[in-house]
Amino acid sequence: MRTVLKNMYRLVPVLLILLVWMACSRPALASVSASNKLIVISISQQWMHDYVDGQEVYNAPITTGRPELPTPMGTYHVYQKLSPTTFYSPWPEGSPNWYPPTHINYALEWAPGFFLHDSWWRTVYGPGTNVWHNDPVYGRETGTHGCVTMPLGAAQW
């Protein structure tokens, strides 16, 4: 596991590392066997890499926080899995950061108020999506409020 982390730090200068201790079908107090899962989020590449037992088993484009609301960097443990759920804006209506109640199919909370989750309102993910860009379906969009968003298929995985 340490070798994988060292190699990722060499390849990608800015990483958000999420250790997944909770097995998908197990309660919050997962057994030690769940600790063999690792999700590495590259903020610089806007890409997610998933590992099991040190081997990459999945990767997908993602979108992270916009410059004014960045995704926190560091090592975190997933402590809550929600499916489905509704997100409610912590900002008051009228704030430029406010959003209406939003249905989410799959969400993993890794820090208070920060999630890995699907985002039905985006069709473009990957490099350049955490800043202003054009989505062919939804028009001008920018990065997230700090969460890590991904296509539904990646969140289901």
C-alpha positions in Angstrom: 0.0 0.0 0.0 2.8 2.4 0.8 4.5 1.7 -2.5 1.3 2.6 -4.3 1.0 5.9 -2.4 4.7 6.8 -3.0 4.3 6.2 -6.7 1.1 8.2 -6.9 2.8 11.2 -5.2 5.6 11.0 -7.7 3.2 10.9 -10.7 0.6 13.5 -9.5 1.7 16.6 -7.6 -1.6 17.3 -5.9 -3.6 14.3 -4.5 -6.5 13.9 -2.3 -6.3 10.5 -0.9 -9.3 8.8 0.5 -9.0 5.5 2.4 -12.1 3.5 2.1 -12.5 1.5 5.3 -16.2 0.8 4.8 -17.1 -2.1 2.6 -20.1 -1.3 0.4 -22.4 -3.9 1.9 -21.1 -3.7 5.5 -22.2 -1.5 8.5 -20.1 1.5 9.6 -17.9 -0.7 11.8 -16.4 -2.6 8.9 -14.0 -5.5 9.4 -10.3 -5.1 8.9 -10.7 -6.6 5.4 -12.3 -3.4 4.2 -9.1 -1.5 4.7 -7.7 -2.9 1.4 -9.6 -0.3 -0.6 -8.2 3.0 -1.6 -9.6 5.9 -3.7 -7.1 8.4 -5.0 -8.4 11.7 -6.3 -6.1 13.7 -8.5 -7.1 17.4 -8.2 -4.5 18.4 -10.8 -5.8 15.8 -13.4 -9.4 15.7 -12.3 -9.3 12.0 -12.2 -10.2 9.2 -9.7 -8.2 5.9 -9.3 -9.7 3.1 -7.3 -7.5 0.3 -5.8 -8.2 -3.0 -4.1 -5.2 -4.8 -2.5 -2.8 -2.3 -4.2 -4.1 -3.0 -7.7 -6.0 -0.4 -9.7 -9.4 -1.8 -10.5 -11.3 1.3 -11.8 -10.6 4.9 -12.9 -12.9 7.7 -14.1 -12.9 11.4 -14.7 -14.3 13.6 -11.9 -14.9 17.3 -11.0 -13.6 18.8 -7.8 -14.0 22.2 -6.1 -13.8 25.5 -7.9 -10.9 27.8 -6.9 -13.0 29.8 -4.4 -14.4 26.6 -2.8 -11.6 24.1 -3.1 -11.8 20.4 -2.3 -9.8 19.8 0.9 -6.6 17.8 0.4 -5.3 15.2 2.7 -6.0 11.6 3.8 -9.5 10.8 4.8 -11.6 7.8 5.8 -15.1 7.3 4.4 -17.5 7.3 7.4 -20.9 7.4 5.8 -22.6 5.9 2.7 -25.9 7.3 1.5 -28.1 5.9 -1.3 -30.2 7.7 -2.2 -30.1 11.1 -0.4 -31.0 14.8 -0.9 -28.4 17.5 -0.4 -29.5 20.8 1.1 -27.5 24.0 0.6 -25.6 25.2 3.7 -25.8 28.7 2.2 -28.8 30.9 2.4 -31.1 31.4 -0.6 -29.8 34.5 -2.5 -26.1 33.5 -1.8 -24.1 33.0 -5.0 -23.3 29.5 -3.6 -26.9 28.5 -2.7 -28.4 25.5 -4.6 -31.9 24.0 -4.3 -32.5 20.6 -2.6 -30.7 18.2 -4.9 -31.3 14.5 -5.3 -28.2 12.3 -5.2 -28.2 8.6 -6.0 -24.8 7.6 -4.4 -22.8 9.5 -1.8 -19.8 8.7 0.3 -19.0 11.3 3.1 -15.3 11.6 3.9 -15.3 14.9 5.8 -18.2 16.8 7.3 -20.2 18.1 4.4 -17.8 16.8 1.8 -18.8 13.8 -0.4 -17.9 11.7 -3.4 -21.2 11.6 -5.3 -22.9 11.4 -8.7 -24.0 14.7 -10.3 -26.9 14.4 -12.8 -26.5 18.1 -13.7 -23.1 17.6 -15.4 -22.2 15.7 -18.6 -18.5 16.8 -18.7 -15.9 15.6 -16.2 -12.1 15.5 -16.1 -9.4 18.1 -16.8 -10.6 21.7 -16.8 -14.0 21.0 -15.2 -13.2 22.5 -11.8 -13.1 26.0 -13.4 -15.5 27.7 -15.8 -16.2 25.5 -18.9 -19.0 24.7 -21.3 -21.2 21.7 -20.7 -22.9 20.8 -24.0 -26.2 20.0 -22.2 -26.3 22.4 -19.3 -24.2 25.4 -20.6 -21.6 27.3 -18.5 -20.6 25.5 -15.3 -17.7 25.6 -12.9 -16.3 23.3 -10.3 -18.1 22.0 -7.2 -18.6 23.5 -3.7 -15.8 21.2 -2.6 -17.2 17.8 -3.2 -15.9 15.3 -5.7 -18.5 14.6 -8.4 -18.6 11.9 -11.0 -20.9 10.3 -13.6 -23.6 8.1 -12.2 -21.8 4.9 -13.5 -18.6 5.8 -11.6 -20.6 6.6 -8.4 -22.5 3.2 -8.7 -19.2 1.4 -9.1 
